[in-house]
Amino acid sequence: MNKILTIVRHGKSDWSFDGLADFDRPLKARAYTDGYKMAARLKKMNPLPDIMLSSPANRALYTAIIYNRVLFREFSRLTITEDLYMGGPRFILTMINGLPDNFQHVAIFGHNPGFTDLANHFLPMYLDNIPTSGFVRLTFNTSDWSKISKENLVDHIFEYPKKDLAEY
């Protein structure tokens, strides 16, 4: 059985609140539209995530909640983990490598630069940036999370809200 990792960057942040801590920064209105659009794209790609892990920061958690509404309409698959708040790619990879192997598809919600760096750890081409609300879906030919690697990557999908516009 393959392992699938979907790396989702949080929606566009609203910087209009002076003095607000980074952790508490909310989403802009556009992020809600983009989030629903991107979650609908992921929903068309089977299988759906077995579990969704989110940074506790407002912008990441609200993005995960949007995806959860579109994919499942119940919250038993959404888990908040401090490890995804500004964790570096090696730290996040260590967390992923320790996931139970009964999960086939895991979606993580968090932040750059760590998420783009994590995607680049596996991708055959360099990715400058996962845009806000974008995701990278990686499929590995292994049944063990501790063995996911660039060498056993068999498929990747890169989606972002303005992708349709970029193709024309």
MOPECOR-V780663 format. One record per pair of residues at least 6 apart in sequence whose C-alpha atoms are under 6 Angstrom apart, sorted by sequence separation. I is the first residue (numbers start at 1). J is the second residue. D is the distance in Angstrom with one decimal. If there is no record, write none. Layout:
((I/J/D) (I/J/D))
This chain:
((120/126/6.0) (54/61/5.8) (141/152/5.2) (14/26/5.6) (140/152/5.3) (13/26/5.9) (14/27/5.2) (116/129/5.7) (140/153/4.4) (13/27/4.5) (14/28/4.6) (116/130/5.6) (139/153/5.8) (140/154/5.5) (12/27/5.7) (13/28/5.4) (139/154/5.7) (12/28/5.7) (139/155/5.1) (138/155/6.0) (138/156/4.6) (12/31/5.1) (137/156/5.5) (11/31/4.6) (137/157/5.0) (136/157/5.6) (136/158/4.6) (135/158/6.0) (56/80/5.7) (135/159/5.4) (52/77/5.8) (55/80/5.9) (89/114/5.1) (134/159/5.5) (51/77/4.7) (52/78/4.8) (53/79/4.9) (54/80/4.8) (55/81/5.5) (84/110/5.9) (88/114/4.9) (134/160/3.9) (53/80/5.7) (54/81/5.9) (55/82/5.8) (39/67/5.0) (89/117/6.0) (122/150/4.4) (55/84/4.6) (89/118/4.8) (55/85/4.9) (26/58/5.7) (27/59/5.3) (26/59/5.2) (23/57/4.7) (24/58/5.4) (101/144/5.6) (97/145/4.8) (10/59/5.9) (60/109/5.8) (97/146/4.0) (10/60/4.6) (60/110/5.3) (10/63/5.6) (50/103/5.8) (52/106/5.9) (54/108/5.7) (50/105/5.4) (51/106/5.3) (52/107/4.8) (53/108/4.8) (54/109/4.6) (55/110/5.3) (49/105/4.6) (50/106/6.0) (52/108/5.8) (49/106/5.2) (49/107/6.0) (35/133/5.8) (5/105/5.9) (7/107/6.0) (8/108/5.9) (9/109/5.8) (10/110/5.7) (3/104/5.0) (4/105/4.5) (5/106/5.1) (6/107/4.5) (7/108/5.2) (8/109/4.8) (9/110/5.3) (3/105/5.9) (5/107/5.8) (9/111/5.6) (12/132/5.3) (11/132/4.8) (10/132/5.7) (11/133/4.3) (9/132/5.6) (10/133/5.3) (9/133/5.4) (9/134/5.7) (8/134/6.0) (8/135/4.3) (34/161/5.9) (7/135/5.3) (7/136/5.2) (6/136/5.6) (6/137/4.2) (5/137/5.8) (5/138/5.2) (4/138/5.5) (4/139/4.5) (3/139/5.8) (3/140/5.2) (2/140/5.5) (2/141/5.0) (2/142/5.2) (2/143/5.6) (1/143/5.2))
